[in-house]
Structure formats: C-alpha cells, structure tokens
C-alpha cells in the first residue's frame, strides 16, 4: 500500500490532480516496476501522464520519441508549467540552434532534465546516439506508436528504426502509446519494438458523448454553412483532403459571415502557428484543415468535427473525430461521403509499390463499409478496433436515430457461408459477390468459377445486398476478414455453428449513396419553383417592355431558375445568384427580390437553409488582365495570346464579364475587324428582332454564309454591355 500512497501523493504534488483517469494508475505502476508497457488509450484519455509522472519519479532522463515538432513544444511547455525549473523538460530537434542544443545537453548531464522529447529523425543522428550513451536513461516512451505499422494510418518508415537505435544507446524499459490501433497494428508495434511480452493496457474506444453521422456529398458547402450557423461561438474543425479545398472552403465561410481560418502544411510556419493560436484562444470559431492539423492540439471544447472529404482510413477518421468533446461535453461528427471520392483516393495510390496499394485499398474498403452500412456506427467503429459493443442501439448515431428497413437474412447468410467454404476461404468479398451474382469477369474466368454449379446462385439480389450481408456478418462475428492476407474472408467458429443450426437474423439495407450527384458550381438544382419561375419571367417581360430592352438583357433564364430555387430576398443575396453581378442586381434587382419575398411570405415557404450562400468573388487574374487590356485598347487577339488563351476562350471570359453586369467598351476592336453595316445589322437584330440571345438562332436569322459566329458573339458582347449594363 505504501507505493499506492506515494503514487497519489506524487500525482498531487506534480500535477495537482487528486485521482487517476481510467487505467493510468496501473500503467504507471507497471512502468515504475521497470516493465515494458503497451498503452492503447483513445484521444483525450490522458496518455501523456502515463510517461510524464514516472519520468519525474524515477532516477535519470526519460526519452520520449514523438513525430511532431509542434506536439513536442506543447508538451515541453506544459511540463515546464508544472515545475519551477525550465530544465525539467527539453526537446531536441532540427528547429534548435547550436547554442540551444548545447544548453539542452548541459541540463541533461547536470541531471536537471527528466523528460527529453526527440523526433525519430534526431534519434538516428550519430552525434545524438553518442551523447545519449553517456546519459542514465530511465525508460523510452514511443508516442504515436501506430506510426511504426504500415497498416497504421500514419506510417513513418523512420519509426521502424527505433528498436535498433535503442539497443545501440543502451537497453531500458519501453512504453509504447497510441490512440488508434487495430489488433493487427498492435501486434505490428509490439513485434517491431521487440516487446511482445509487454503488459498491454487497453482502454475502451467508445466515446459515448460523440454523435456520428454520414451525409451524402451534395451541395456540401451550403450544408456546412447551414450547420455552422447553429454553432456560432463554438469551436469546430473541418477536415479536407487537399490544400486547395482548405483555402477555398475557408474563404467561402468567411464571406458568409463565419469566423474561419485555414491550416495546412503548405502555409508558412508562422501563419500556421498564428491560425492555430487564434483557434486555441477562441478568436476564431472554425479551422478548415488538412489532416496535418490537430495532432498536437489539446482543445477540450471542440463541439463539431466535419469531414468535407471522407478520410483514407477508419483510424484516421476515429482520431480526427476524437478531437471533438474531449471534455465529455457535446461532440458532433459529420462526414460527407461520395463514392467518387474513394475512386479519387484509389487513383492517388497508383504508382506506389503493390503491397502499399493493397494495404491502402483494404483501409479504404473499411471506410466505405463504415459510410454505406446502416448498422450502428459505434458498433462498426468499435468492431474495427477489436472491441464488442453489446448495446442494440447507441441512440447517438444517425443509423440508430433513423433506422433503415430490415430484411430476413437467414438464407442469404447460409448462401454466403457455403460459398466462402466452397471457395476454400481463399478469396475477398468482391470475388465472392461476383460468384454469387453470376458476374463472369476476368478474375472469375481465370479461376474457372463461372463453371461452378453455384455460379449465380444469389443473382436474385444485387451487389449492394451482398455487401450489406458481408459487412453485418463480420460485425456479428460469423465471418472474419484476414487482414494479414489483404482481406480474405474466413468462417469463424460462430459461423460454422450457424451453418449447423441456421436461425432467423434481421439485417438492415445499406445506404444508397450512388444516386447522389457531386456538388457543382452552378448553384442550380432540380428543385426549381415553377410557379415563381413563370412569375419572374412575366416580370422580366414587363420590365423589358417598359425599358424597350430584350428580356435576356435583364436576366438570363439560368439566373431566373436559380432565383426560383434559392429565393433571394435582398439585393445582397441576389448578387450571389449565377449571372447576376453587382451592376445587374442594383439596376434591375429591386422588383425581382420584392416579388420573391412576397411569394415566400404568402406561401409560407422555407427558404433553402434560409440563406443564399455567397460565393467567393471570382478573383480570376485573367478577368482583371482582360479588362485592363481593353482599357488600353489592345487588340483582342493580342490579349488572348498574352494570356495563352484561344480566341474562343477569351470571348467566353468576356461574355461572363458582361453578363454579370460589368461594362466593357470594345468598339475600338470591332471598328478594326468589321465594317459598320455588318456591325449594325447584328446589333439591330439583338435590339429589335431577337427573342433570345441564342447565337444559333441569330446566325439562322442573319444568314450563316454572311456572318461568322465570332462576329455575332463579339457584337452581342457590345450589345449586352451597352444596353444591359
């Protein structure tokens, strides 16, 4: 018991806490006894304390191997806050000057330093190895240990060299810690660090305060703004896969009145650090980031984590969602999913070594199964990490709150298990599904499986049905996916039992995300309010008569369609409708927004998310350069050549400029390339005869043999600019 009192007293003395969390106490006791220790503890569970406290209590210096410089700095700062002497904790990495390195080494040799944080790259440097040989090392802590495994979501080759270097410096006990590891990854870590006999401490991966939801990826930016409007003043993180998307989305959020900042590895270090600090200090609500963000962030009150793109693995997803609600309060996790994203990720893997591609594909398939499956999300996640969740409905995921239709699956399971058995447990799920549904592709033919009697025996159902049966049979433990062999299906003991005594099993249909179209930039959707559209057309006709202008000069049909979809009721909102710029909105918009507002009120309509999402102003350098070139009266073909554009592309840009309400004067160019009568004929056609601005209709009316398409388009630009703008 004496040891026990010492431990609690030390906890109070060094960190000011009265009690330990979870199994911290057992872990620390094991480290103090000098045993190798493996700690599997979810984000926010208090992993750091498991090596920090024993380091302070034991003689010598503990070496903490950590992958991120930002993480080390945070940890060192935190340790120094608990002590009067800054020498208590140091880091050794490429960011230090020679003088700073000498100071670190001096403090260690003087016995002041209890924790030394090093990156694996620094650990491999010969001079550091030689220096550490002179130091009394209490133990080695390998943080983010999943980086060791190729099956981990964050594989770092240099992590595989840690064991030989430890042996070279001098053996001491090892504690490996990670927040995400499947059974396969766990074994990999222990094997690589030579600690197969280590005591393993595994906490539950269940985070009961997190709500999990997957939505179809459609009009995603609009959906995100709608969600964020309900989280004003609360901290949120949005993860995107590309830096470009991070920048775009952060800009879109800002113009829609949301305090947001971007964060990715391509930004300079000081901006990145500044944005991170603003988020920590609550000067901004939202960080839009690539997965580079958050590894070293210990912000307990993140209330919302959104995945704009589905991550490459479930470990990555679990770790990123784990940044929400670390204080035990509300944490909402929403992922947007489209199978097209998965296909994109598969393309990125091409060109990598085959084994790496196979691993990457398996990890992606697990993510697909999570997104498309309609069973409890918590169950799926915990099963992935080798943990059973016995509760029928968690009540905190979209699948439990809105359950899908069920079907009797007994016969399907029997068919599936028999097929796995018949194919001698040597194939993956897609191959088994192809035999069941009778899809004789090349792989099936190469094994002559299309000649089997059972080929097509499950063709009354489609791939979706069989995928659902396989995914839910895995979670129920009737089949096992052999990860070592890249996902071959085998029958479990429970599966063999089921074949002997089949019984009724209800399963749910998977989600169907195939029907979802990807987000487009047009702003239009199929949900056009036809009544309003017709009313707007009538209004346009009235205004055109009053002003003696053709209707298309005022607003084109696609703009009226967008108005009939998003119901803009202010001039400011109208400016965000495609084809309506500031000029057009202020010149013609007043009566249109008045009509829309009246229609919305009379019909008690709920406007889509009650706001029209503002798009970021098009900062196309080409547009600015084109307008400047026209101001200098440069020939249009010279402007096109200077921008590396075809003439057709330049005309398209000019059309877009004038249709959104900006005025340009290209008379100087028209005077050079066509005679006056020719120009006036086209201009007069658009002013007096044209019912639409369609070029083909103009050519038919004017005579295709006398007028070229380019001439008609250029005069139409002059016409829209002068008459409409």
ZAGUBA-101435 format. One line per 4 residues: number of its first residue (from 1); their letters; for each residue x, y negated, z negated of C-alpha. Coordinates in steps of 0.1 Angstrom, whole numbers, plus 5000, padded with zeros to 4 digits. Layout:
// residues N
NUM) a) X:Y:Z ~ ...;
This chain:
// residues 725
1) xxxx) 5000:5000:5000 ~ 5030:4977:4993 ~ 5036:4975:5031 ~ 5000:4966:5037;
5) xxxx) 5001:4936:5013 ~ 5034:4924:5029 ~ 5018:4925:5063 ~ 4987:4905:5054;
9) xxxx) 5009:4880:5034 ~ 5032:4877:5065 ~ 5002:4871:5087 ~ 4990:4843:5064;
13) xxxx) 5025:4828:5060 ~ 5035:4827:5097 ~ 5001:4822:5115 ~ 4977:4811:5088;
17) xxxx) 4952:4839:5096 ~ 4936:4860:5068 ~ 4927:4891:5088 ~ 4938:4910:5119;
21) xxxx) 4917:4915:5150 ~ 4909:4949:5164 ~ 4938:4973:5161 ~ 4965:4946:5158;
25) xxxx) 4974:4959:5123 ~ 4981:4995:5133 ~ 5001:4983:5163 ~ 5023:4961:5142;
29) xxxx) 5029:4988:5116 ~ 5040:5011:5144 ~ 5064:4985:5158 ~ 5078:4979:5122;
33) xxxx) 5085:5016:5119 ~ 5107:5014:5150 ~ 5084:5035:5172 ~ 5078:5030:5210;
37) xxxx) 5043:5015:5213 ~ 5019:5011:5242 ~ 4992:4984:5238 ~ 4962:4982:5261;
41) xxxx) 4941:4953:5250 ~ 4918:4931:5271 ~ 4924:4894:5277 ~ 4917:4874:5246;
45) xxxx) 4922:4904:5222 ~ 4953:4890:5206 ~ 4981:4910:5223 ~ 5009:4883:5217;
49) xxxx) 5006:4887:5179 ~ 5014:4924:5182 ~ 5050:4915:5190 ~ 5053:4880:5175;
53) xxxx) 5047:4890:5139 ~ 5070:4920:5138 ~ 5097:4898:5155 ~ 5095:4874:5127;
57) xxxx) 5096:4901:5101 ~ 5124:4923:5115 ~ 5162:4916:5115 ~ 5176:4904:5148;
61) xxxx) 5160:4890:5180 ~ 5131:4905:5200 ~ 5135:4903:5238 ~ 5101:4895:5254;
65) xxxx) 5101:4903:5292 ~ 5074:4882:5308 ~ 5067:4875:5345 ~ 5057:4838:5345;
69) xxxx) 5077:4808:5335 ~ 5046:4788:5326 ~ 5035:4816:5303 ~ 5069:4817:5286;
73) xxxx) 5068:4779:5280 ~ 5033:4781:5265 ~ 5043:4810:5242 ~ 5075:4793:5230;
77) xxxx) 5057:4760:5223 ~ 5031:4779:5204 ~ 5057:4798:5183 ~ 5075:4765:5175;
81) xxxx) 5043:4750:5162 ~ 5042:4778:5136 ~ 5078:4771:5125 ~ 5099:4742:5112;
85) xxxx) 5128:4753:5133 ~ 5126:4750:5171 ~ 5154:4776:5174 ~ 5129:4803:5163;
89) xxxx) 5118:4809:5199 ~ 5135:4803:5233 ~ 5132:4812:5269 ~ 5160:4820:5293;
93) xxxx) 5151:4814:5330 ~ 5160:4796:5362 ~ 5144:4764:5350 ~ 5171:4756:5324;
97) xxxx) 5202:4735:5328 ~ 5237:4749:5318 ~ 5236:4728:5286 ~ 5202:4741:5277;
101) xxxx) 5214:4777:5283 ~ 5244:4772:5260 ~ 5221:4758:5233 ~ 5199:4789:5235;
105) xxxx) 5228:4813:5233 ~ 5242:4794:5203 ~ 5209:4796:5184 ~ 5207:4834:5191;
109) xxxx) 5242:4841:5179 ~ 5236:4820:5148 ~ 5206:4843:5140 ~ 5181:4815:5143;
113) xxxx) 5161:4829:5172 ~ 5135:4856:5165 ~ 5120:4857:5200 ~ 5137:4853:5233;
117) xxxx) 5115:4852:5264 ~ 5131:4863:5297 ~ 5119:4868:5332 ~ 5129:4903:5346;
121) xxxx) 5150:4885:5372 ~ 5170:4868:5345 ~ 5174:4900:5326 ~ 5192:4916:5356;
125) xxxx) 5219:4889:5358 ~ 5253:4903:5348 ~ 5262:4874:5326 ~ 5230:4877:5306;
129) xxxx) 5234:4915:5302 ~ 5270:4909:5289 ~ 5257:4882:5265 ~ 5228:4904:5252;
133) xxxx) 5252:4932:5244 ~ 5266:4910:5216 ~ 5231:4904:5201 ~ 5213:4925:5175;
137) xxxx) 5180:4933:5193 ~ 5151:4942:5170 ~ 5130:4956:5199 ~ 5120:4949:5236;
141) xxxx) 5085:4937:5244 ~ 5074:4942:5280 ~ 5044:4918:5286 ~ 5020:4922:5316;
145) xxxx) 5034:4957:5319 ~ 5009:4966:5347 ~ 5034:4948:5370 ~ 5055:4980:5368;
149) xxxx) 5030:5001:5387 ~ 5024:5000:5425 ~ 4988:5008:5415 ~ 4986:4977:5393;
153) xxxx) 4971:4946:5408 ~ 5002:4926:5403 ~ 5031:4949:5413 ~ 5066:4933:5408;
157) xxxx) 5095:4955:5421 ~ 5119:4939:5396 ~ 5098:4953:5367 ~ 5109:4988:5378;
161) xxxx) 5145:4980:5369 ~ 5137:4971:5332 ~ 5144:5005:5318 ~ 5180:5010:5332;
165) xxxx) 5189:4974:5320 ~ 5176:4981:5285 ~ 5197:5013:5284 ~ 5228:4992:5296;
169) xxxx) 5223:4964:5270 ~ 5216:4989:5242 ~ 5186:5010:5233 ~ 5160:4996:5208;
173) xxxx) 5123:5004:5205 ~ 5100:4993:5233 ~ 5065:4978:5231 ~ 5046:4976:5264;
177) xxxx) 5015:4954:5266 ~ 4989:4949:5293 ~ 4953:4937:5295 ~ 4943:4958:5325;
181) xxxx) 4954:4993:5333 ~ 4935:5023:5347 ~ 4946:5057:5334 ~ 4968:5061:5365;
185) xxxx) 4986:5027:5359 ~ 4990:5035:5322 ~ 5008:5068:5330 ~ 5030:5050:5355;
189) xxxx) 5041:5023:5330 ~ 5050:5049:5303 ~ 5068:5071:5327 ~ 5088:5042:5342;
193) xxxx) 5098:5028:5308 ~ 5107:5062:5295 ~ 5082:5061:5267 ~ 5059:5090:5274;
197) xxxx) 5059:5098:5237 ~ 5049:5063:5227 ~ 5019:5058:5204 ~ 4991:5044:5225;
201) xxxx) 4967:5018:5211 ~ 4937:5012:5234 ~ 4910:4987:5227 ~ 4876:4988:5244;
205) xxxx) 4875:4970:5277 ~ 4839:4960:5271 ~ 4833:4922:5268 ~ 4797:4921:5256;
209) xxxx) 4794:4883:5259 ~ 4801:4882:5296 ~ 4773:4883:5322 ~ 4783:4899:5356;
213) xxxx) 4766:4891:5388 ~ 4773:4896:5425 ~ 4756:4875:5452 ~ 4756:4877:5490;
217) xxxx) 4780:4853:5505 ~ 4757:4829:5523 ~ 4758:4791:5521 ~ 4783:4797:5494;
221) xxxx) 4795:4761:5488 ~ 4759:4749:5484 ~ 4752:4778:5460 ~ 4783:4769:5439;
225) xxxx) 4773:4732:5437 ~ 4738:4743:5425 ~ 4753:4765:5398 ~ 4779:4739:5387;
229) xxxx) 4752:4712:5384 ~ 4739:4733:5355 ~ 4773:4735:5339 ~ 4782:4698:5338;
233) xxxx) 4807:4690:5310 ~ 4815:4727:5306 ~ 4848:4744:5318 ~ 4846:4765:5349;
237) xxxx) 4872:4783:5371 ~ 4866:4791:5408 ~ 4889:4816:5425 ~ 4896:4816:5462;
241) xxxx) 4920:4838:5482 ~ 4935:4811:5504 ~ 4952:4778:5495 ~ 4933:4762:5524;
245) xxxx) 4899:4772:5509 ~ 4910:4759:5475 ~ 4917:4725:5489 ~ 4885:4724:5510;
249) xxxx) 4862:4735:5482 ~ 4878:4712:5456 ~ 4872:4682:5480 ~ 4836:4693:5486;
253) xxxx) 4829:4695:5449 ~ 4844:4661:5443 ~ 4823:4643:5470 ~ 4792:4660:5454;
257) xxxx) 4800:4644:5420 ~ 4816:4673:5403 ~ 4849:4668:5384 ~ 4871:4693:5401;
261) xxxx) 4909:4698:5408 ~ 4928:4723:5430 ~ 4955:4746:5418 ~ 4977:4769:5440;
265) xxxx) 5014:4779:5444 ~ 5018:4757:5474 ~ 5014:4725:5454 ~ 5045:4708:5439;
269) xxxx) 5051:4719:5403 ~ 5044:4685:5387 ~ 5009:4682:5403 ~ 5001:4717:5394;
273) xxxx) 5011:4712:5358 ~ 4992:4679:5357 ~ 4960:4695:5370 ~ 4963:4724:5346;
277) xxxx) 4968:4699:5317 ~ 4937:4679:5328 ~ 4917:4711:5327 ~ 4930:4720:5292;
281) xxxx) 4924:4685:5279 ~ 4889:4686:5294 ~ 4895:4656:5316 ~ 4882:4678:5345;
285) xxxx) 4854:4704:5344 ~ 4864:4727:5372 ~ 4896:4742:5385 ~ 4895:4757:5420;
289) xxxx) 4924:4780:5422 ~ 4941:4810:5439 ~ 4949:4838:5415 ~ 4982:4820:5406;
293) xxxx) 4961:4802:5380 ~ 4952:4812:5346 ~ 4979:4838:5337 ~ 4993:4816:5310;
297) xxxx) 4960:4798:5302 ~ 4946:4802:5268 ~ 4915:4781:5270 ~ 4889:4798:5248;
301) xxxx) 4858:4780:5261 ~ 4857:4787:5298 ~ 4819:4792:5304 ~ 4819:4801:5341;
305) xxxx) 4842:4821:5364 ~ 4832:4822:5401 ~ 4848:4843:5428 ~ 4843:4825:5461;
309) xxxx) 4861:4855:5477 ~ 4859:4890:5463 ~ 4893:4900:5448 ~ 4917:4927:5462;
313) xxxx) 4912:4950:5432 ~ 4889:4956:5402 ~ 4919:4950:5379 ~ 4923:4915:5394;
317) xxxx) 4886:4909:5391 ~ 4885:4921:5355 ~ 4915:4900:5345 ~ 4901:4868:5362;
321) xxxx) 4866:4872:5348 ~ 4883:4878:5314 ~ 4892:4841:5313 ~ 4855:4834:5305;
325) xxxx) 4841:4833:5270 ~ 4873:4842:5251 ~ 4858:4825:5220 ~ 4830:4850:5220;
329) xxxx) 4806:4824:5234 ~ 4787:4824:5267 ~ 4807:4836:5298 ~ 4790:4839:5332;
333) xxxx) 4809:4857:5360 ~ 4796:4853:5395 ~ 4812:4868:5426 ~ 4802:4861:5462;
337) xxxx) 4805:4892:5484 ~ 4805:4898:5521 ~ 4820:4930:5537 ~ 4837:4907:5563;
341) xxxx) 4860:4895:5535 ~ 4870:4931:5528 ~ 4878:4936:5566 ~ 4899:4904:5565;
345) xxxx) 4919:4918:5535 ~ 4924:4951:5553 ~ 4939:4931:5583 ~ 4963:4913:5560;
349) xxxx) 4977:4947:5549 ~ 4986:4958:5584 ~ 5024:4958:5589 ~ 5031:4968:5553;
353) xxxx) 5046:5002:5546 ~ 5020:5030:5550 ~ 5020:5041:5513 ~ 5013:5005:5503;
357) xxxx) 4985:5002:5528 ~ 4969:5034:5514 ~ 4971:5021:5479 ~ 4957:4987:5489;
361) xxxx) 4928:5004:5508 ~ 4919:5025:5477 ~ 4919:4994:5455 ~ 4897:4976:5480;
365) xxxx) 4872:5005:5482 ~ 4868:5004:5444 ~ 4859:4967:5447 ~ 4834:4975:5475;
369) xxxx) 4818:5001:5453 ~ 4815:4977:5424 ~ 4799:4950:5446 ~ 4775:4972:5465;
373) xxxx) 4765:4995:5437 ~ 4732:4988:5420 ~ 4741:5006:5387 ~ 4750:4986:5356;
377) xxxx) 4781:4965:5364 ~ 4795:4971:5329 ~ 4793:5009:5334 ~ 4811:5007:5367;
381) xxxx) 4839:4985:5353 ~ 4844:5005:5321 ~ 4844:5038:5341 ~ 4871:5023:5363;
385) xxxx) 4893:5018:5332 ~ 4886:5053:5319 ~ 4860:5043:5293 ~ 4825:5056:5289;
389) xxxx) 4796:5032:5284 ~ 4767:5052:5270 ~ 4740:5024:5268 ~ 4713:5028:5295;
393) xxxx) 4710:4990:5304 ~ 4735:4964:5292 ~ 4710:4936:5298 ~ 4739:4913:5307;
397) xxxx) 4744:4920:5344 ~ 4723:4913:5375 ~ 4717:4950:5382 ~ 4702:4956:5347;
401) xxxx) 4682:4924:5347 ~ 4668:4931:5382 ~ 4669:4969:5386 ~ 4668:4983:5422;
405) xxxx) 4644:5010:5434 ~ 4651:5045:5422 ~ 4651:5079:5441 ~ 4653:5115:5431;
409) xxxx) 4688:5126:5438 ~ 4690:5162:5427 ~ 4690:5177:5463 ~ 4715:5151:5475;
413) xxxx) 4739:5158:5447 ~ 4738:5196:5453 ~ 4744:5190:5490 ~ 4773:5167:5482;
417) xxxx) 4790:5190:5457 ~ 4786:5220:5480 ~ 4802:5200:5508 ~ 4832:5189:5486;
421) xxxx) 4836:5226:5476 ~ 4833:5239:5512 ~ 4860:5214:5524 ~ 4882:5227:5496;
425) xxxx) 4884:5193:5477 ~ 4909:5180:5504 ~ 4890:5150:5517 ~ 4880:5115:5508;
429) xxxx) 4844:5102:5506 ~ 4842:5088:5542 ~ 4852:5121:5557 ~ 4827:5140:5536;
433) xxxx) 4799:5115:5545 ~ 4808:5119:5582 ~ 4803:5157:5580 ~ 4770:5153:5561;
437) xxxx) 4756:5127:5585 ~ 4769:5145:5617 ~ 4793:5118:5628 ~ 4818:5136:5650;
441) xxxx) 4847:5111:5651 ~ 4883:5119:5659 ~ 4893:5130:5624 ~ 4863:5153:5621;
445) xxxx) 4871:5169:5655 ~ 4908:5173:5646 ~ 4897:5195:5616 ~ 4870:5212:5638;
449) xxxx) 4845:5202:5611 ~ 4819:5194:5638 ~ 4817:5232:5644 ~ 4807:5240:5608;
453) xxxx) 4771:5252:5602 ~ 4766:5224:5576 ~ 4777:5197:5600 ~ 4749:5171:5600;
457) xxxx) 4730:5189:5571 ~ 4725:5155:5554 ~ 4716:5135:5585 ~ 4681:5126:5572;
461) xxxx) 4700:5099:5552 ~ 4724:5072:5563 ~ 4760:5064:5551 ~ 4745:5039:5525;
465) xxxx) 4725:5066:5508 ~ 4755:5090:5506 ~ 4778:5062:5494 ~ 4753:5055:5466;
469) xxxx) 4752:5092:5457 ~ 4790:5095:5456 ~ 4795:5063:5436 ~ 4769:5072:5410;
473) xxxx) 4781:5109:5408 ~ 4816:5095:5400 ~ 4802:5073:5372 ~ 4782:5103:5359;
477) xxxx) 4814:5124:5359 ~ 4801:5150:5383 ~ 4830:5144:5407 ~ 4865:5130:5402;
481) xxxx) 4885:5108:5425 ~ 4921:5119:5426 ~ 4940:5087:5427 ~ 4974:5104:5430;
485) xxxx) 4962:5118:5464 ~ 4947:5084:5475 ~ 4912:5092:5466 ~ 4904:5128:5474;
489) xxxx) 4872:5140:5458 ~ 4872:5169:5434 ~ 4844:5186:5414 ~ 4845:5181:5377;
493) xxxx) 4836:5207:5350 ~ 4803:5189:5347 ~ 4798:5191:5385 ~ 4803:5229:5385;
497) xxxx) 4778:5231:5357 ~ 4753:5210:5377 ~ 4757:5234:5407 ~ 4748:5263:5384;
501) xxxx) 4718:5245:5368 ~ 4707:5216:5390 ~ 4683:5192:5373 ~ 4664:5160:5381;
505) xxxx) 4686:5129:5384 ~ 4672:5095:5393 ~ 4696:5072:5411 ~ 4693:5037:5425;
509) xxxx) 4697:5024:5460 ~ 4728:5004:5467 ~ 4726:4967:5476 ~ 4724:4960:5513;
513) xxxx) 4748:4931:5520 ~ 4751:4939:5557 ~ 4721:4916:5566 ~ 4739:4886:5552;
517) xxxx) 4753:4862:5577 ~ 4785:4844:5569 ~ 4785:4808:5560 ~ 4785:4784:5589;
521) xxxx) 4794:4748:5590 ~ 4763:4737:5610 ~ 4742:4730:5579 ~ 4712:4746:5596;
525) xxxx) 4694:4777:5585 ~ 4664:4797:5597 ~ 4642:4780:5571 ~ 4630:4751:5592;
529) xxxx) 4598:4735:5580 ~ 4580:4734:5614 ~ 4553:4710:5603 ~ 4578:4685:5592;
533) xxxx) 4599:4691:5623 ~ 4569:4682:5645 ~ 4561:4651:5624 ~ 4597:4639:5627;
537) xxxx) 4596:4645:5665 ~ 4564:4623:5666 ~ 4580:4596:5645 ~ 4611:4597:5668;
541) xxxx) 4588:4593:5698 ~ 4570:4563:5683 ~ 4603:4546:5674 ~ 4617:4553:5709;
545) xxxx) 4587:4536:5725 ~ 4589:4506:5701 ~ 4626:4502:5709 ~ 4624:4513:5746;
549) xxxx) 4650:4540:5739 ~ 4650:4576:5750 ~ 4642:4598:5718 ~ 4676:4617:5720;
553) xxxx) 4694:4584:5714 ~ 4678:4581:5680 ~ 4684:4617:5666 ~ 4690:4649:5685;
557) xxxx) 4669:4680:5679 ~ 4695:4699:5658 ~ 4696:4668:5634 ~ 4658:4669:5630;
561) xxxx) 4660:4707:5624 ~ 4685:4701:5596 ~ 4663:4674:5581 ~ 4634:4698:5582;
565) xxxx) 4655:4723:5562 ~ 4672:4702:5536 ~ 4646:4674:5531 ~ 4670:4644:5527;
569) xxxx) 4650:4616:5509 ~ 4676:4589:5506 ~ 4698:4572:5533 ~ 4729:4585:5514;
573) xxxx) 4716:4621:5517 ~ 4706:4616:5554 ~ 4743:4607:5562 ~ 4752:4643:5553;
577) xxxx) 4730:4658:5580 ~ 4749:4671:5610 ~ 4750:4645:5638 ~ 4740:4616:5616;
581) xxxx) 4767:4592:5606 ~ 4766:4560:5585 ~ 4757:4539:5615 ~ 4728:4560:5627;
585) xxxx) 4714:4565:5592 ~ 4713:4528:5584 ~ 4699:4519:5619 ~ 4672:4545:5622;
589) xxxx) 4670:4564:5590 ~ 4647:4544:5568 ~ 4614:4556:5583 ~ 4626:4592:5585;
593) xxxx) 4635:4595:5548 ~ 4603:4578:5539 ~ 4583:4604:5559 ~ 4603:4633:5544;
597) xxxx) 4598:4620:5508 ~ 4561:4617:5513 ~ 4559:4652:5529 ~ 4579:4667:5499;
601) xxxx) 4557:4650:5474 ~ 4523:4658:5490 ~ 4532:4695:5494 ~ 4550:4698:5461;
605) xxxx) 4580:4712:5478 ~ 4611:4723:5460 ~ 4640:4709:5480 ~ 4668:4735:5485;
609) xxxx) 4688:4731:5453 ~ 4672:4696:5452 ~ 4702:4680:5469 ~ 4717:4679:5503;
613) xxxx) 4753:4690:5500 ~ 4777:4663:5511 ~ 4803:4675:5535 ~ 4838:4660:5532;
617) xxxx) 4842:4632:5557 ~ 4860:4645:5588 ~ 4895:4632:5584 ~ 4905:4646:5618;
621) xxxx) 4937:4628:5628 ~ 4926:4633:5664 ~ 4895:4612:5659 ~ 4914:4583:5644;
625) xxxx) 4941:4586:5671 ~ 4914:4587:5699 ~ 4896:4556:5686 ~ 4930:4538:5682;
629) xxxx) 4939:4548:5718 ~ 4906:4535:5731 ~ 4911:4502:5712 ~ 4945:4499:5730;
633) xxxx) 4927:4507:5763 ~ 4948:4538:5771 ~ 4936:4560:5799 ~ 4916:4589:5785;
637) xxxx) 4937:4615:5803 ~ 4968:4599:5786 ~ 4951:4601:5752 ~ 4943:4638:5758;
641) xxxx) 4979:4646:5769 ~ 4994:4628:5739 ~ 4972:4650:5715 ~ 4980:4682:5735;
645) xxxx) 4943:4684:5745 ~ 4925:4693:5777 ~ 4902:4665:5791 ~ 4872:4687:5782;
649) xxxx) 4882:4688:5745 ~ 4887:4651:5744 ~ 4853:4644:5759 ~ 4838:4668:5732;
653) xxxx) 4855:4648:5704 ~ 4842:4616:5719 ~ 4807:4630:5721 ~ 4809:4640:5684;
657) xxxx) 4821:4605:5675 ~ 4793:4586:5693 ~ 4765:4610:5684 ~ 4772:4605:5647;
661) xxxx) 4768:4567:5651 ~ 4803:4553:5658 ~ 4806:4528:5687 ~ 4834:4531:5713;
665) xxxx) 4840:4510:5744 ~ 4853:4530:5773 ~ 4843:4505:5801 ~ 4880:4499:5809;
669) xxxx) 4884:4536:5818 ~ 4851:4540:5836 ~ 4859:4510:5858 ~ 4892:4527:5868;
673) xxxx) 4877:4561:5877 ~ 4843:4554:5893 ~ 4826:4528:5913 ~ 4799:4505:5899;
677) xxxx) 4769:4520:5918 ~ 4779:4555:5908 ~ 4781:4545:5871 ~ 4749:4525:5872;
681) xxxx) 4729:4554:5887 ~ 4739:4577:5858 ~ 4733:4550:5832 ~ 4699:4542:5846;
685) xxxx) 4690:4579:5847 ~ 4696:4582:5809 ~ 4679:4549:5802 ~ 4647:4554:5822;
689) xxxx) 4642:4589:5835 ~ 4658:4613:5811 ~ 4635:4632:5787 ~ 4665:4649:5771;
693) xxxx) 4703:4643:5771 ~ 4709:4677:5787 ~ 4738:4675:5812 ~ 4725:4703:5834;
697) xxxx) 4691:4685:5838 ~ 4709:4653:5846 ~ 4730:4670:5874 ~ 4699:4686:5889;
701) xxxx) 4681:4652:5890 ~ 4711:4632:5902 ~ 4725:4658:5927 ~ 4753:4682:5917;
705) xxxx) 4770:4676:5951 ~ 4774:4638:5944 ~ 4781:4637:5906 ~ 4806:4657:5887;
709) xxxx) 4799:4670:5852 ~ 4828:4650:5838 ~ 4815:4617:5852 ~ 4780:4623:5838;
713) xxxx) 4794:4631:5803 ~ 4816:4600:5803 ~ 4787:4577:5812 ~ 4765:4594:5787;
717) xxxx) 4791:4586:5760 ~ 4789:4549:5772 ~ 4751:4550:5771 ~ 4748:4566:5736;
721) xxxx) 4774:4542:5723 ~ 4759:4510:5736 ~ 4722:4518:5733 ~ 4721:4541:5703;
725) x) 4748:4526:5681;
